[in-house]
Structures are given as structure tokens and as C-alpha cells.
Amino acid sequence: MEDEVDRLVAAWRRERPDLDVEPLEVLSRVSRLARHLDRARRLAFAEHHLEPWEFDVLTALRRAGTPYQLSPGQLLTQTLVTSGTMTNRIDRLTKKGLVERLPDPNDRRGVLVRLTDEGRDRADQALAGLLDQERAILAELSRTQRGELAGLLRRLTGPFDNIPG
């Protein structure tokens, strides 16, 4: 079954036979899949009145386990944003009643960000919706194929996950 990437690669091979365009066969598909995943994520989150960045912060807190709280610094590490951006995000989520700021008992100057019950419920519902979307995307693959693909993608993304800073 030919797809858009096959046509793109064939055109480049015709127009630039001097170049090895084989990376396009994999990475153009990864790029196209990323766009489809982004749309699926946005749809799943919108159904629960969340933006993708809100989901990222709420689920970082949810994954922390009871009492579902982290320091702003820990949230920075998990969501890969600047401290100014995180402060703004915490402010906005606090106004929506999805998180609350608490004094850090181990640091008089510090705060902890805790998920509210409403925040936990919204994160859980949005995650369930996202998983439904992702299952539909992966439906064409067997369990074995999904495992193989996950392993191959892990090999490709591993070096990026271990880059300092």
C-alpha cells in the first residue's frame, strides 16, 4: 500500500538521485504521525476542557502519587519549561481550581504545588480519553508489532532523553 511518504521519496529520488533519501522513509512518517498524535491529544484534552500544557502539569502531579504534589523545580524538570513559564502555568491552574500552592514544610521559603480533587479527576478523565485515541491509532498493529515498534523508537529517542540541560 503506497502512502504520501512513498510518493515524496519517489519524487526526491527522481529529482535528486545524487542524495540518499532513505531517512525520509522513516522520519517523514514519524513526523506525520506526530502531527496526527498532536491532533488526537488536543481532541482528548479539549473534551475535558484542558490545554495540552495543563494536562502535562496535572499528570506530572498525578504520577507523583499521594499526596499528588511536587515542587515547582520538580515540575520544571518533568515538563521541560522555564521557571517563568512554570510560574505562569501554576498561577493559571490555581485560578481554575486544579492545583493549589502550599508551604513546603522542609523549606520555609519554598512552596509545593498540589493537585486538587478537581484537578485529579480532570487529569484522570483526560488520560482515559487520550488512551482511547491512542489505541485507535495503534489498532492496525498487533501486540507484538506494538512492542517491536516501541523498542525501535526507544533506541532512537534514548540518546535525546539523556542529553544534559
Backbone hydrogen bonds, N-H to C=O, Kabsch-Sander energy under -0.5 kcal/mol:
donor,donor_aa,acceptor,acceptor_aa,energy
7,R,3,D,-1.7
8,L,4,E,-2.3
9,V,5,V,-3.0
10,A,6,D,-2.4
11,A,7,R,-2.1
12,W,8,L,-2.2
13,R,9,V,-2.6
14,R,10,A,-2.1
15,E,11,A,-2.7
16,R,12,W,-3.3
19,L,16,R,-2.1
21,V,19,L,-0.9
24,L,21,V,-1.5
25,E,21,V,-0.6
25,E,22,E,-1.6
26,V,22,E,-0.7
26,V,23,P,-0.8
27,L,23,P,-2.7
28,S,24,L,-1.5
29,R,24,L,-0.5
30,V,26,V,-2.1
31,S,27,L,-2.5
32,R,28,S,-2.4
33,L,29,R,-2.7
34,A,30,V,-2.4
35,R,31,S,-1.7
36,H,32,R,-1.9
37,L,33,L,-2.8
38,D,34,A,-2.4
39,R,35,R,-2.0
40,A,36,H,-2.3
41,R,37,L,-2.8
42,R,38,D,-2.6
43,L,39,R,-2.3
44,A,40,A,-2.5
45,F,41,R,-2.7
46,A,42,R,-2.7
47,E,43,L,-1.8
48,H,45,F,-1.6
49,H,46,A,-1.9
50,L,45,F,-2.1
55,F,51,E,-2.3
56,D,52,P,-2.3
57,V,53,W,-2.0
58,L,54,E,-2.9
59,T,55,F,-2.9
60,A,56,D,-1.5
61,L,57,V,-2.0
62,R,58,L,-2.3
63,R,59,T,-2.5
64,A,60,A,-0.8
64,A,61,L,-0.6
65,G,62,R,-1.3
68,Y,65,G,-3.9
70,L,113,V,-2.0
75,L,71,S,-2.1
76,L,72,P,-2.2
77,T,73,G,-2.0
78,Q,74,Q,-1.9
79,T,75,L,-2.1
80,L,76,L,-1.9
81,V,76,L,-0.7
86,M,82,T,-2.5
87,T,83,S,-2.5
88,N,84,G,-2.0
89,R,85,T,-2.3
90,I,86,M,-2.9
91,D,87,T,-2.4
92,R,88,N,-2.3
93,L,89,R,-2.6
94,T,90,I,-2.4
95,K,91,D,-2.2
96,K,92,R,-1.3
97,G,94,T,-1.4
98,L,93,L,-2.5
99,V,93,L,-0.9
100,E,114,R,-2.5
102,L,112,L,-2.7
104,D,107,D,-0.5
104,D,110,G,-2.1
107,D,104,D,-1.4
110,G,107,D,-1.5
112,L,102,L,-3.1
113,V,70,L,-3.3
114,R,100,E,-3.0
114,R,112,L,-0.6
115,L,68,Y,-2.6
116,T,98,L,-2.2
120,R,116,T,-2.7
121,D,117,D,-2.5
122,R,118,E,-2.5
123,A,119,G,-2.4
124,D,120,R,-2.6
125,Q,121,D,-2.5
126,A,122,R,-2.6
127,L,123,A,-2.4
128,A,124,D,-2.1
129,G,125,Q,-2.2
130,L,126,A,-2.7
131,L,127,L,-2.7
132,D,128,A,-1.8
133,Q,129,G,-2.0
134,E,130,L,-2.8
135,R,131,L,-2.6
136,A,132,D,-1.8
137,I,133,Q,-1.8
138,L,134,E,-2.0
139,A,135,R,-0.5
139,A,136,A,-0.8
141,L,138,L,-2.3
146,R,142,S,-2.6
147,G,143,R,-2.1
148,E,144,T,-2.5
149,L,145,Q,-2.8
150,A,146,R,-2.6
151,G,147,G,-2.1
152,L,148,E,-2.3
153,L,149,L,-2.8
154,R,150,A,-2.2
155,R,151,G,-1.8
156,L,152,L,-1.6
157,T,153,L,-2.7
158,G,154,R,-2.3
160,F,157,T,-0.8
161,D,157,T,-1.8
162,N,158,G,-1.0
163,I,160,F,-1.2
